[in-house]
């Protein structure tokens, strides 16, 4: 069947197609009128997948795409639906219980049955590429639709919190037992270490095991290194300082800096006085005497600094010798403590291991105990449901469009069924296909009368067709 045949069938059977279309549209119109009004209220919740508020740290599992799908399944679960029944106090409604008895003959549980009833009117849609979930509930009562949607959102939040808190309580009980056992082990290890320290007189510092003598050696060695550094610095200053003018102590001394500034100022005044008064003037001579006095003070101060450096150098040499002797004496004592060092190292490692294990378990116990007492979750109601002002169904415009579309399809189908039951030849191709004989002449209905010229042309065409037919018969 080609397009031409398809069009001819529709034109021939258009009354059937049109009747089916009208019946379909009329039926949809009547059904829409008698259908009860339904209202849909929606509440949206947002999931915080960046961190878990119970432990205060990032949770890798929350970033997986399956996390939002899992939360959607939780919302549609029977546990949440039964929580809604309890939250809305439907279990205390005698009328609903009577409906349950009539529907189930009293079999099963009322809360489960009512939860199934509510779940059928629930629709959960996670937003695309987002952590927002839309919770919609449909009802003939707009106020109840909003109440039920908000109840599902709250029941979901409560259920999500319970799913986190219940395992945390079990873990907290187990960790509490382990904390007590590890505390006993730590106390025993510390007691053994303390007894050994009391017996040997050795102490520990961090991860290094040291006796009293070792601590003294470390302190004396530090003093010796510092003294040697100071001595080398003082010797270098004493050796290369010369007159002391280039020493940092001399150049940075505030007294010397003030004296230098005063000398420069007085020399400038002396130069002016030599031009104005002459070198034999009493004022000029007084100024020269004052400058000489300042230079002498500066030389005395410089010498005082050099003397202090020499004295400090001598003291450092003596101190260095004493420190070396003391360190050598302490080393001899430390050599005698080598075996005790190994024993205290083992005891201290035992204490450290017990301490680490105890701290780890205490930390986990604290976290799980906090989780078991928490009333916070990573879910927040973004937009609570409000009472809808317009119905969601039935939608007259939408139903009419659907009815027109379906009526058209049904009408076309009915037209083809009628054609199959009573087939007609409507085109020359159909005639040629049915008889196997080529079509020679096709008469067409013309609304205009034929003229003489047109009649002659058609007669000539008919005669040509007749001659071709005879030749075809003769050949056959």
C-alpha positions as CSV (number, residue, x, y, z in Angstrom):
1,X,0.0,0.0,0.0
2,X,1.3,3.4,-1.0
3,X,0.5,6.8,0.2
4,X,-2.1,7.4,-2.6
5,X,-4.0,4.2,-1.7
6,X,-3.8,5.3,2.0
7,X,-5.3,8.7,1.2
8,X,-8.1,7.2,-1.0
9,X,-9.1,4.8,1.8
10,X,-9.3,7.7,4.3
11,X,-11.3,9.8,1.9
12,X,-13.7,6.9,1.3
13,X,-14.1,5.9,5.0
14,X,-13.8,9.4,6.6
15,X,-17.2,9.1,8.1
16,X,-16.2,6.0,10.2
17,X,-12.9,7.7,11.3
18,X,-14.8,10.9,12.2
19,X,-17.4,9.0,14.1
20,X,-14.8,7.2,16.1
21,X,-13.0,10.5,16.8
22,X,-16.2,12.1,18.0
23,X,-17.1,9.2,20.2
24,X,-13.6,9.1,21.8
25,X,-13.6,12.9,22.4
26,X,-17.1,12.8,23.9
27,X,-16.3,9.8,26.1
28,X,-13.1,11.6,27.4
29,X,-15.1,14.7,28.0
30,X,-17.7,12.8,30.0
31,X,-15.1,10.9,32.0
32,X,-13.3,14.1,32.8
33,X,-16.5,15.6,34.1
34,X,-17.3,12.7,36.4
35,X,-13.7,12.2,37.7
36,X,-13.1,13.5,41.2
37,X,-10.7,16.5,41.6
38,X,-7.3,15.6,42.8
39,X,-4.7,18.0,44.3
40,X,-1.0,17.5,44.5
41,X,1.2,19.1,47.2
42,X,5.0,18.9,47.1
43,X,7.7,19.3,49.7
44,X,11.4,19.4,48.8
45,X,14.3,18.3,50.9
46,X,18.0,19.0,50.2
47,X,20.9,16.6,51.1
48,X,24.2,17.9,52.4
49,X,26.7,15.5,50.8
50,X,29.8,17.5,51.6
51,X,30.1,16.4,55.2
52,X,28.4,14.3,57.8
53,X,27.2,16.5,60.7
54,X,27.4,13.6,63.2
55,X,31.2,13.1,62.8
56,X,32.1,16.6,61.4
57,X,34.1,15.2,58.5
58,X,33.7,14.6,54.8
59,X,32.1,11.3,53.8
60,X,33.2,9.9,50.5
61,X,30.1,7.6,50.1
62,X,27.8,10.6,50.1
63,X,29.3,11.9,46.9
64,X,28.4,8.7,44.9
65,X,25.5,9.0,42.4
66,X,23.8,6.0,44.2
67,X,23.5,8.0,47.4
68,X,20.5,10.1,46.1
69,X,18.9,6.9,44.7
70,X,19.3,5.2,48.1
71,X,17.6,8.2,49.8
72,X,14.8,8.0,47.3
73,X,14.3,4.3,48.1
74,X,14.2,5.2,51.8
75,X,11.5,7.8,51.3
76,X,9.3,5.2,49.4
77,X,10.0,2.5,52.0
78,X,7.3,1.0,54.2
79,X,9.2,2.2,57.3
80,X,8.7,5.8,56.3
81,X,5.1,5.2,55.3
82,X,4.3,3.5,58.7
83,X,6.1,6.4,60.5
84,X,3.7,8.8,58.6
85,X,0.7,6.7,59.9
86,X,1.9,7.1,63.4
87,X,2.9,10.8,62.9
88,X,-0.6,11.7,61.6
89,X,-2.2,9.5,64.4
90,X,-4.1,7.4,61.8
91,X,-3.7,4.4,64.2
92,X,-6.0,6.2,66.6
93,X,-8.8,6.8,64.0
94,X,-11.7,4.3,64.5
95,X,-13.1,5.0,61.0
96,X,-9.9,4.0,59.3
97,X,-9.6,0.9,61.4
98,X,-13.1,0.0,60.3
99,X,-12.1,0.4,56.6
100,X,-9.1,-1.8,57.3
101,X,-11.3,-4.6,58.8
102,X,-13.6,-4.4,55.8
103,X,-10.8,-4.5,53.3
104,X,-8.7,-7.2,54.9
105,X,-11.1,-9.0,57.2
106,X,-8.8,-8.0,60.1
107,X,-5.8,-9.8,58.7
108,X,-2.3,-8.3,59.0
109,X,-1.5,-5.0,60.7
110,X,-3.4,-1.8,60.4
111,X,-0.2,0.4,60.3
112,X,1.2,-1.7,57.4
113,X,-2.1,-1.6,55.5
114,X,-2.5,2.2,55.9
115,X,1.1,2.7,54.9
116,X,0.5,0.9,51.6
117,X,-2.5,3.1,51.0
118,X,-0.5,6.2,51.5
119,X,2.4,5.0,49.5
120,X,0.2,4.6,46.4
121,X,-0.5,8.3,46.4
122,X,3.2,9.2,47.0
123,X,5.6,10.3,44.2
124,X,9.3,10.9,44.8
125,X,11.4,12.6,42.2
126,X,15.1,13.4,42.7
127,X,16.2,16.5,40.8
128,X,18.6,16.0,37.8
129,X,22.2,16.8,38.6
130,X,21.2,18.1,42.1
131,X,20.9,16.9,45.7
132,X,17.3,18.1,46.0
133,X,14.4,15.5,46.2
134,X,10.8,16.4,45.5
135,X,8.2,14.6,47.7
136,X,4.7,14.9,46.2
137,X,1.4,13.5,47.6
138,X,-2.0,13.5,45.8
139,X,-5.3,13.7,47.5
140,X,-8.9,14.8,46.9
141,X,-8.5,17.2,49.9
142,X,-5.9,19.9,49.2
143,X,-5.2,20.5,52.9
144,X,-4.6,16.8,53.6
145,X,-2.3,16.6,50.5
146,X,0.0,19.3,52.0
147,X,-0.2,17.7,55.5
148,X,0.7,14.3,54.1
149,X,3.6,15.6,52.0
150,X,5.1,17.4,55.0
151,X,4.6,14.3,57.1
152,X,6.5,12.2,54.6
153,X,9.4,14.7,54.6
154,X,9.5,14.8,58.4
155,X,9.2,11.0,58.7
156,X,12.0,10.6,56.1
157,X,14.3,12.9,58.2
158,X,13.4,11.0,61.4
159,X,14.0,7.6,59.7
160,X,17.3,8.7,58.2
161,X,18.5,9.8,61.7
162,X,17.4,6.5,63.2
163,X,19.3,4.6,60.6
164,X,22.4,6.4,61.7
165,X,21.8,6.4,65.4
166,X,20.8,2.8,65.9
167,X,24.1,1.3,64.6
168,X,26.1,4.0,66.5
169,X,24.5,2.8,69.8
170,X,25.6,-0.8,69.2
171,X,29.1,0.4,68.3
172,X,29.3,2.6,71.3
173,X,28.5,-0.3,73.6
174,X,31.2,-2.5,72.1
175,X,33.8,0.3,72.2
176,X,32.9,0.9,75.8
177,X,33.9,-2.6,76.7
178,X,37.1,-2.3,74.7
179,X,38.0,1.0,76.4
180,X,37.9,-0.6,79.8
181,X,40.1,-3.5,78.7
182,X,42.7,-1.3,77.0
183,X,42.7,1.1,80.0
184,X,43.7,-1.9,82.2
185,X,46.5,-2.9,79.8
186,X,47.8,0.7,79.7
187,X,47.8,1.0,83.5
188,X,49.7,-2.2,83.8
189,X,52.3,-1.1,81.3
190,X,52.7,2.3,83.0
191,X,53.1,0.6,86.4
192,X,55.9,-1.7,85.1
193,X,57.7,1.3,83.6
194,X,57.4,3.4,86.8
195,X,58.7,0.5,88.9
196,X,61.7,0.1,86.7
197,X,62.4,3.8,86.7
198,X,62.1,3.9,90.5
199,X,64.5,1.0,90.8
200,X,67.2,2.3,88.3
201,X,66.8,6.0,88.7
202,X,66.4,6.4,84.9
203,X,63.8,8.6,83.2
204,X,62.4,8.7,79.7
205,X,61.8,11.7,77.4
206,X,59.6,11.3,74.4
207,X,60.7,8.4,72.2
208,X,64.3,8.5,73.5
209,X,65.2,6.6,76.6
210,X,67.7,8.5,78.8
211,X,69.1,8.2,82.3
212,X,69.7,11.2,84.5
213,X,73.4,11.2,83.3
214,X,72.3,11.2,79.7
215,X,70.1,14.2,80.3
216,X,73.0,16.0,81.9
217,X,75.4,15.1,79.0
218,X,72.9,16.4,76.5
219,X,72.5,19.7,78.4
220,X,76.3,20.0,78.9
221,X,77.0,19.2,75.3
222,X,74.6,22.0,74.3
223,X,76.4,24.4,76.6
224,X,79.8,23.3,75.2
225,X,78.7,23.9,71.6
226,X,77.4,27.3,72.5
227,X,80.6,28.2,74.4
228,X,82.8,27.0,71.6
229,X,80.8,29.1,69.1
230,X,81.1,32.1,71.4
231,X,84.8,31.5,71.9
232,X,85.5,31.2,68.2
233,X,83.6,34.4,67.6
234,X,85.5,36.3,70.3
235,X,88.9,35.0,69.0
236,X,88.1,36.1,65.5
237,X,87.1,39.5,66.7
238,X,90.3,39.8,68.8
239,X,92.5,38.7,66.0
240,X,91.2,40.8,63.1
241,X,89.8,43.8,64.9
242,X,92.9,45.9,64.9
243,X,92.2,49.1,66.7
244,X,88.6,48.0,67.1
245,X,87.1,50.6,64.8
246,X,85.7,47.8,62.5
247,X,84.1,45.7,65.3
248,X,80.4,45.5,65.2
249,X,80.2,46.1,68.9
250,X,82.2,49.3,68.5
251,X,80.4,50.5,65.4
252,X,76.9,49.8,66.8
253,X,77.6,51.1,70.3
254,X,75.2,54.0,71.0
255,X,77.8,56.0,73.1
256,X,80.4,55.8,70.4
257,X,77.8,56.7,67.8
258,X,76.8,59.8,69.8
259,X,80.5,60.8,70.3
260,X,81.2,60.4,66.5
261,X,78.2,62.6,65.7
262,X,79.3,65.2,68.2
263,X,82.9,65.2,66.9
264,X,81.7,65.7,63.3
265,X,79.5,68.6,64.4
266,X,82.3,70.2,66.4
267,X,84.8,69.8,63.5
268,X,82.3,71.5,61.2
269,X,82.0,74.4,63.7
270,X,85.8,74.5,64.0
271,X,86.2,74.7,60.2
272,X,83.8,77.7,60.2
273,X,85.6,79.3,63.1
274,X,89.0,79.0,61.3
275,X,87.6,81.0,58.5
276,X,85.9,83.6,60.6
277,X,88.1,83.9,63.7
278,X,91.5,82.4,62.9
279,X,93.4,79.6,64.5
280,X,94.8,81.7,67.3
281,X,91.4,82.9,68.5
282,X,90.6,81.7,72.1
283,X,87.2,80.3,70.9
284,X,89.0,78.3,68.1
285,X,91.4,76.9,70.6
286,X,88.6,76.0,73.0
287,X,86.8,74.2,70.3
288,X,90.0,72.2,69.4
289,X,90.3,71.2,73.0
290,X,86.7,70.1,73.1
291,X,87.2,67.9,70.0
292,X,90.3,66.3,71.5
293,X,88.4,65.5,74.6
294,X,85.6,63.9,72.6
295,X,88.1,61.8,70.6
296,X,89.8,60.7,73.8
297,X,86.4,59.6,75.3
298,X,85.7,57.7,72.1
299,X,89.1,56.0,72.3
300,X,88.5,55.1,75.9
301,X,85.1,53.6,75.2
302,X,86.5,51.6,72.3
303,X,89.3,50.3,74.5
304,X,86.7,49.4,77.1
305,X,84.8,47.3,74.6
306,X,88.0,45.5,73.4
307,X,88.9,44.8,77.1
308,X,85.4,43.3,77.7
309,X,85.9,41.1,74.6
310,X,89.2,39.8,75.8
311,X,87.8,39.1,79.3
312,X,84.9,37.2,77.8
313,X,87.3,35.2,75.6
314,X,89.3,34.2,78.6
315,X,86.2,33.2,80.6
316,X,84.9,31.1,77.6
317,X,88.2,29.2,77.4
318,X,88.1,28.3,81.0
319,X,84.4,27.4,80.8
320,X,85.0,25.2,77.8
321,X,87.7,23.3,79.6
322,X,85.4,22.7,82.6
323,X,82.5,21.6,80.4
324,X,84.7,19.1,78.6
325,X,85.9,17.6,81.8
326,X,82.3,17.3,83.2
327,X,81.0,15.7,80.0
328,X,83.8,13.1,80.0
329,X,82.9,12.3,83.6
330,X,79.2,11.9,82.7
331,X,80.1,9.7,79.7
332,X,81.8,7.2,81.9
333,X,78.6,7.0,84.0
334,X,76.4,6.5,81.0
335,X,78.4,3.6,79.7
336,X,77.3,1.7,82.8
337,X,73.6,2.2,82.0
338,X,73.5,0.5,78.5
339,X,71.7,-2.6,79.6
340,X,69.2,-0.6,81.6
341,X,68.6,1.6,78.6
342,X,67.5,-1.4,76.5
343,X,65.1,-2.6,79.2
344,X,63.5,0.8,79.7
345,X,63.2,1.2,76.0
346,X,61.2,-2.0,75.7
347,X,58.9,-0.9,78.6
348,X,58.4,2.5,77.2
349,X,57.5,1.0,73.8
350,X,54.9,-1.1,75.5
351,X,53.4,1.9,77.2
352,X,53.4,3.8,73.9
353,X,51.7,0.9,72.1
354,X,49.1,0.6,74.8
355,X,48.6,4.4,74.8
356,X,48.0,4.5,71.0
357,X,45.5,1.6,71.1
358,X,43.7,3.2,74.0
359,X,43.6,6.6,72.4
360,X,42.3,5.2,69.1
361,X,39.5,3.2,70.8
362,X,38.6,6.2,73.0
363,X,38.3,8.4,70.0
364,X,36.1,6.0,68.2
365,X,34.0,5.5,71.3
366,X,33.6,9.2,71.7
367,X,32.5,9.6,68.0
368,X,30.0,6.7,68.2
369,X,28.7,7.8,71.5
370,X,28.1,11.3,70.1
371,X,26.4,9.8,67.1
372,X,24.1,7.7,69.3
373,X,23.0,10.8,71.1
374,X,22.8,13.1,68.1
375,X,19.5,14.6,66.9
376,X,21.0,16.2,63.8
377,X,21.1,14.9,60.2
378,X,22.4,16.1,56.8
379,X,18.8,16.5,55.5
380,X,16.9,19.8,55.5
381,X,13.5,20.7,54.3
382,X,14.1,23.1,51.6
383,X,10.5,24.0,50.8
384,X,7.6,22.8,52.9
385,X,4.4,21.8,51.1
386,X,1.5,24.3,51.1
387,X,-2.1,23.7,50.3
388,X,-2.6,23.8,46.5
389,X,-5.1,26.3,45.2
390,X,-5.7,24.5,41.8
391,X,-6.3,20.9,41.1
392,X,-3.8,18.8,39.3
393,X,-6.3,16.4,37.8
394,X,-8.5,15.9,35.9
395,X,-7.0,18.4,33.4
396,X,-9.7,19.1,30.7
397,X,-7.3,20.6,28.1
398,X,-4.8,17.8,28.5
399,X,-7.4,15.1,28.4
400,X,-9.0,16.6,25.3
401,X,-5.7,16.7,23.5
402,X,-5.0,13.1,24.4
403,X,-8.6,12.1,23.3
404,X,-8.1,13.8,20.0
405,X,-4.8,12.0,19.4
406,X,-6.2,8.6,20.5
407,X,-9.5,9.2,18.6
408,X,-7.5,10.0,15.4
409,X,-5.5,6.8,15.7
410,X,-8.6,4.8,16.5
411,X,-10.5,6.4,13.7
412,X,-7.8,5.6,11.2
413,X,-7.6,2.1,12.5
414,X,-11.4,1.7,12.2
415,X,-11.3,3.0,8.7
416,X,-8.7,0.4,7.7
417,X,-10.6,-2.4,9.5
418,X,-13.7,-1.5,7.5
419,X,-11.7,-1.5,4.3
420,X,-10.3,-4.9,5.1
421,X,-13.8,-6.3,5.7
422,X,-15.2,-4.8,2.5
423,X,-12.3,-4.1,0.1
424,X,-12.8,-1.8,-2.9
425,X,-10.7,-1.0,-5.9
426,X,-10.0,2.7,-5.7
427,X,-6.9,3.2,-8.0
428,X,-5.7,1.9,-11.3
429,X,-2.7,0.2,-9.5
430,X,-5.1,-1.8,-7.3
431,X,-7.1,-2.9,-10.4
432,X,-3.9,-3.9,-12.3
433,X,-2.6,-5.7,-9.2
434,X,-5.9,-7.6,-8.7
435,X,-6.5,-8.7,-12.3
436,X,-3.0,-8.8,-13.7
437,X,-4.2,-6.9,-16.8
438,X,-2.7,-3.5,-17.6
439,X,-5.1,-0.5,-17.4
440,X,-5.6,1.1,-20.8
441,X,-8.1,3.8,-20.1
442,X,-9.0,5.7,-17.0
443,X,-12.1,7.8,-16.9
444,X,-12.1,10.8,-14.6
445,X,-15.0,12.8,-13.5
446,X,-14.8,16.3,-14.8
447,X,-17.0,19.0,-13.6
448,X,-16.6,21.1,-16.8
449,X,-18.2,20.1,-20.1
450,X,-15.8,18.9,-22.7
451,X,-15.2,21.0,-25.8
452,X,-15.0,19.7,-29.4
453,X,-11.2,19.8,-29.4
454,X,-11.0,17.9,-26.1
455,X,-13.4,15.3,-27.3
456,X,-11.4,14.7,-30.5
457,X,-8.2,14.4,-28.6
458,X,-9.7,11.9,-26.2
459,X,-11.2,9.9,-29.1
460,X,-7.8,9.7,-30.8
461,X,-6.2,8.6,-27.5
462,X,-8.9,5.9,-27.2
463,X,-8.3,4.6,-30.8
464,X,-4.5,4.4,-30.1
465,X,-5.1,2.5,-26.9
466,X,-7.4,0.1,-28.8
467,X,-4.9,-0.6,-31.5
468,X,-2.2,-1.3,-28.9
469,X,-4.6,-3.7,-27.2
470,X,-5.2,-5.6,-30.4
471,X,-1.5,-5.9,-31.2
472,X,-1.0,-7.2,-27.7
473,X,-3.7,-9.8,-28.2
474,X,-2.4,-10.8,-31.6
475,X,1.1,-11.3,-30.3
476,X,-0.3,-13.4,-27.4
